[in-house]
Amino acid sequence: MNEIALFERYTQKPHVFYFTICFFLLTSPVLGQTEYPFETARPHYVGARALAMGNAFTAVADDATAGFWNPAGLIQWQGIKLFGVTKFHDRHFYRFDPKGIGFSWRGYSLYWGNKIAIDVKSGVPDYNYYSFARQLGAYFAAGVSLKFKRQHPSDYYQFFGYHTSYDIGLLFKPRPELKFGCLLQNLEGDSVQWVTLGTAYRYKSYQFSADIAFSTEDFEREFYFGVEWTPTSLFSLRVGSSNGDLTGGVGLQIIDVYLSYARIYESRFRSDFISAEIHF
């Protein structure tokens, strides 16, 4: 059986394709420990909505932050979405101001995002994300993000950067109310350093989500849980647990503008975030 026929066979059975990719990337060779948590870990601070839901967002990934959380989720909407988020309380410990814009149409999606942290021990982790996603059948989607680290300080705009890594995202939706997601994160070499599996379930006005993150470098597993309650289309209330840290927040819709607030009770301090998302 040639490669084309094999690919067609697997894409006709999205659940087989999904778990096959996860298995091979999870069992790929590992590298030595990386030292920059803002770069190697899942993007815990991207989007106030995701943060308020305990960073359990791999299977949700249905807003403008999807290029960071799970690029396969970009296919879940049509048109243009853009967002910006900032940490506005206690920026003494670190400043974090990601932003992004995505375009989705008829099962194809393109995305650009920037994730930058300032005043952290690793210097200035600054990445540009370029993402592409594709709907594969009625139940399955896949996406990839190329991440280009930028040099600081620099006297010119860096469209790409001096270091390239990648994320691979998978999304499986067997039922309208149930989703499964997978995010595979690379920072160094050709291997994957983190594998995150997630699920999301919607029941009436509630959405429940859970993620578990595995390190291929012998770090401890991480657990994330979240709940979102949307009693009306204009307001949402969210709570969660981000690997043991309590989170919470609210969301407000004003026409096509979505505002979100989140607080995370980290071990040594409290952090507050606000984000805005616009749909076209």
Secondary structure, DSSP 4 states (H G I P E B T S, - for coil): --HHHHHHHHHTSHHHHHHHHHHHHHTSPP-PPP--HHHHS--TTS-HHHHHTTT--TTT--STTHHHH-GGGGGGS-EEEEEEEEEEE-TTT-EE--EEEEEEETTEEEEEEEEEEESBTTB--EEEEEEEEEEETTTEEEEEEEEEE--SS-SS--SS-SEEEEEEEEEEEEETTEEEEEEEE--STTS-SEEEEEEEEEETTEEEEEEEEEETTSPPPEEEEEEEEEEETTEEEEEEEETTEEEEEEEEEETTEEEEEEEEE-SS-EEEEEEEEEE-
